[in-house]
């Protein structure tokens, strides 16, 4: 069975983040490039579901603020 692959842009749209943040997720080993700069759609979907849960509980706000602070450094 073939894996469905997503580009960085498609992944960013699914996660509702910027493409730069997708690259940070890869650098932090939270997502893995499969072929070139493509990502496994199933792995992205699992992360998207987790992020939705966190957003609905307000935790993502803290994560986003922390990520923004690191970018400014």
Beta strands, then each sheet from edge to edge (+ up, - down):
strand 1: 5-6
strand 2: 33-35
strand 3: 38-40
sheet 1: 1+ 3- 2+
end
